[in-house]
Amino acid sequence: MKIRRSNPEILRDAQTFCATGVLPVLEHGRDGHGTASVAASPRRATHGTATPGCTLIIALALVLAAGSATSCRENRAAAMPDPLARAYDSESDWSDSSKVIPLNYQQAQGKRVFYQYCVWCHADSTPAGPSNRSNLNPNPPLANDGATLNPLSDDFMRNVITMGGAATGKSAAMPPWGKTLSQDDIDAVMAFYRAIAQPPYQPPARPGPKYSVR
């Protein structure tokens, strides 16, 4: 009958052989998890005591243990999912260009809307050059300004985008987009804002009232 043995058990078997002459290892292999497998039937050495071959046995046990540990580490590394591998799109972190933020489908659609309509006032630069943000007073918040936008409820942000700043107590320079963008577009651009926010956005434990002020 075959049994599975861990790395410490393999090494202990080798040490037992050197001390007593009993060799419990008849054959070895690997299971699907990289763990060495050995047969349970012991074999006694010819002289019943430690033999010159015990050094070789211990060396073999150490090789098996090291190989098994390496295989386990490789399996764990392969099992760790890459968030970018399954992302629909991505956006560079505006605060750290070495980082990339994965975007799901809705957030990717929001990115498309943002760079078509919103980038001119809610970013410092655009794909075409400088934005218009510095010419506005007060300066509109950057799209990734989590310190300003994270505390705002989804409903309030949706109302500001839909009805404009003047209708919601914000800057009149913010135009109403309700007749230009669909509700899906507005929700998507909000999802994009939440995805790129710094500090990162944390959804509330419970949704706020539908028509909250903030």
N, C-alpha and C positions, 0 to 999 in steps of 0.2 A: 504494500500500500504506500502510495506517495504522500508525503506531507510537505507543507510549505514552511520554510525556516527564514527567519529574519537575519540580517547581517550579524548582530551580536551572537545569535545561536550558531551560525557557521563558524565564527571565530572561536567560540567556546568549544565546539566539537573538535576543532583542530588542536586546541590546547589540551583537551582531554586525551586525545590520541598520544600527544607527546608525553603526558604524565603517566598514562596507564597502559598504553599500547592498544586501546580499544578504538577502532576506526569506525565511527557511525556513518561516515559519508561513503555511499556506494556510487552514486551518480548525481549529477547536478544539471540544472537547466534554469530557465527563466519563465515566470508566468507572465500574464498580460500586464502586470503592474511593475515589472522590473525586479521582482523579489526572487532570490535564488531558491530553487526547490531541490530537495535531497531525499533519498530513500531512507526509510526508518530502520531497516535491518542493519545491525552493527556487524563489524568484522574485526576479529582480534588479530593483531599483528603476529608475525611468526614467533618472535621471542617473548611476547607478552610485556615488553617494556618499551621505553622510548627507543626509536630507531633513528639512524642517520637521516631517514626521509622525512622526519617531523618538520624540519626547517622548510622543506619544499611544500609540505601540507599547509603550514601556517602562511607561507607566501601565497599559495593558491587561494586560501581563505581570504586573505587581505585583498587580493585582486578581485575576487568575486564580490566582496563587500563594497569596494570602491566603485566597481562597475555598476552595481545595483544602485548605489547612492546617486551616481551620475545620471543613470536612467530615470530615477525618480525625480531629480531636479529638472531634467529635460521635459518630463511629462507634465510637471507642474507649470513650467514656463509655457509649454504649448497650450495648456488649458486656460491660461489667462487671456480673456478676450481683449482684442484691440478695439476701443470704441470708435476709432476712425474707419476701421474695416467695414463696419455696418452702417456708417453715417451716410445720409443722402447727399450732404454737402458739408462744407466746413467754413470757418471764418477765423482769420488770424486774431489772436488776442490783442486788442488795441493797446493794452497796458504792457504787454510783453510779447514782442514779435517772434520770440522763439517758441511760443506755445500756439497750438491750433485747437479751436473749439469745434467739436463735432456737432452737426445739426441734423435733426430729424426732418421728415418731409415738410411739416407745417413751418418749422423754423426756417427751412431753406426757401419756402415760398415767401416768408416774411422778409428774408434777405433780398429777394428779387424786388419786392415792393419798396423796401427801404432804399435801395440804390437807384430806384427809378424816381421816387417822389420825396423821400425824407432826408437823404444824405446832404442836401444843399444847406440845411439848417442844423442838423443834429450830428454833424461830424466836422472836424477841423479841415479835412481834405476830402476830395472826391476823386473818382477815377479820371476826371477831366482836369483836375487841378484844385486850387484852394476853394473852400466852400464860402457861403455867404454869412456864416455864423458870426464872425467877428464884426460884421456891420450892423447887427441887430442889438437893440438895447431894450430889455435885458438879454444877455446871451442865452439862447435856448440850451437846455441840458443836452449833453452828449448822449447818444443812444446807449452807451455802456455805463452811464453814470448811475451806478447802483445806489450810491448814497442818497441821490435825489429821487430816483424812480422806484426803487424797491419798496419804500413805504406806501406807495400809491396802490390802491386796490385795482384789480383788473377792470371793474366796472367804471371807476373814475377815469382811468386811462382811456378806456373805450369811448367814454363820453367826450373827453377832450379831443380825441382824434376825430370823432364823428361830428361834433358840433362846433369845434374850434375853441380857442382860448377865451375869447370874450364871453361866450355863453357859459363858461365854467369857472370864471374867476381867475383865469390865467392871462397871459399876454395876448393882446389882440393881434399880434403878429402871427400867431398860430392860426392858420386858416381851417375852416371846416372841410373835412374830407369825406363826409358822409355821402355826397352825391358823386364822388369820383371813384371811391374805393368800395368794393362790396364788403359785407360783414365778414366774410371769410378772409378777405385781404387784411382787414383791420385786425382781426384776431391773430393772423399769421405774423404781422409786423410786431404785434405785442409779444408774441412767443419768441421772435428773434431778439427783441430788446431784453427779455428775461434771460435768454441763453447766453448773451455776451456781457451781461451786467458784471461790474466789478465794484464792490465785492459781490460775490455770487448771490443770485436771488434765491431766497428760501420761501417756498409757498406757505401761506398761513395754514395752521392746523385745521381751522374751520373757515369756510368762505364767508366773507363779510356780507352785509345787506346789499341787495341788488343795486340800490341807488345811493350808496354811501358817498359822502362828501370827499373822503380820501380813501 
